[in-house]
Amino acid sequence: MKIEIVSGSPRHNSVSHRVALHLQRQLQESTGHEVGVIALKDNIFPPLQAVITGPDAAPAELREVAARMFAADAYIIVTPEYNGSYSPAMQNLFDHFPKQHHKPFGLVTASPGALGGIRAAMQLQQFVMALFGIPSPYMLVTPQVDKKFDAEGNLTDPSFEKSVKTFVYEFLWLAEKVVEEKVTAAQGV
């Protein structure tokens, strides 16, 4: 299964990107899945002009990311909270592509504040359903993210480890079941 983690902040010193790095490492070490990170700080999409219909239809500088978006079986969105909502850059990325029919999504919010982006998390569920995706009911809401992860994505607060493990378990349970069902249906079994 190909999982793309979308690190939704365009800021170069993003503290939410730390969570994306941690999740990538944990999934790579504990599963056989192919796990990538699409960091919006490195991949700036212009304001939407037209939906990209295939990797070759993307502008040359965005073709690699477009190919990864089309190839993904599942996504994890990691977004900071921006004014009580999710990252506009993250939404702009997904707006460039067709609907994500039946693709599973793990939802992660992060904030240096005490609420961890909970307001963004609620809106993120609605956004994924509007994409025709399937949001995992168990979200990872990360308060005081700057105190839980270092710049390299290492977990520095052991008390948060159980939350991360539960999120990963629940996301993988959903994603693996959905992808398996899609493969079975495609084979006509």
C-alpha positions, -999 to 999 in steps of 0.1 A, spaced: 0 0 0 12 35 -8 6 60 19 13 97 14 16 119 45 7 155 35 25 179 58 1 208 54 21 238 65 40 259 39 62 274 67 98 263 66 101 261 104 67 243 108 63 225 141 35 203 127 60 189 101 77 172 131 46 150 135 47 141 98 83 130 101 76 109 132 46 92 116 66 84 84 94 68 104 71 49 126 51 35 96 83 26 77 97 8 107 66 -11 116 50 -20 83 59 -30 48 40 -1 33 56 26 11 53 58 30 62 92 17 59 128 29 46 156 6 58 187 24 40 218 13 69 239 24 88 223 -5 59 220 -30 40 252 -34 10 248 -57 -3 280 -73 -39 291 -68 -62 266 -85 -66 272 -122 -78 237 -133 -80 203 -119 -50 181 -128 -64 151 -146 -32 130 -146 5 133 -137 14 143 -172 -12 171 -171 6 188 -142 31 216 -147 66 202 -151 77 213 -116 48 196 -99 47 163 -119 65 143 -93 40 153 -66 11 148 -90 23 112 -97 25 105 -60 -10 119 -54 -25 98 -81 -6 67 -69 -15 70 -32 -38 44 -18 -43 63 15 -34 96 30 -25 110 64 -31 148 66 -10 166 92 -21 202 95 -16 231 119 -45 251 130 -49 284 110 -74 308 125 -95 279 138 -94 258 107 -70 236 87 -42 249 64 -54 267 32 -22 254 14 -33 218 22 -68 224 8 -53 240 -22 -32 209 -29 -62 186 -28 -83 211 -48 -58 205 -77 -68 169 -80 -100 149 -87 -121 136 -58 -104 109 -37 -132 83 -40 -130 56 -13 -95 65 -2 -88 63 36 -75 93 54 -58 97 88 -63 131 103 -37 148 124 -38 184 138 -10 201 157 -7 233 176 17 249 201 -15 257 221 -34 236 246 -62 225 223 -40 209 197 -60 221 167 -93 204 177 -113 231 158 -93 223 126 -98 185 132 -136 189 132 -135 208 99 -109 184 84 -134 155 88 -159 175 67 -133 183 41 -123 147 36 -159 136 32 -163 164 6 -134 147 -13 -154 114 -11 -126 101 11 -131 79 42 -118 97 74 -105 74 102 -127 82 132 -96 82 155 -78 115 150 -44 125 164 -49 159 180 -15 172 192 -15 200 217 18 217 226 34 200 196 67 220 201 71 202 234 62 167 222 84 164 191 119 178 183 129 193 149 138 158 135 104 143 144 116 124 175 89 121 202 102 139 233 71 134 255 67 97 263 32 103 277 20 110 241 33 77 227 1 58 234 -19 84 215 4 81 185 3 43 185 -35 42 188 -38 66 159 -14 45 137 -32 13 146 -67 27 139 -56 43 106 -38 11 94 -68 -10 103 -91 12 82 -67 17 53 -57 -19 50 -93 -31 50 -104 -5 24 -75 -11 1 -79 -49 4 -116 -46 -5 -108 -24 -35 -82 -49 -48 -107 -78 -43 -134 -59 -61 -111 -50 -90 -101 -86 -94 -138 -95 -95 -135 -120 -66 
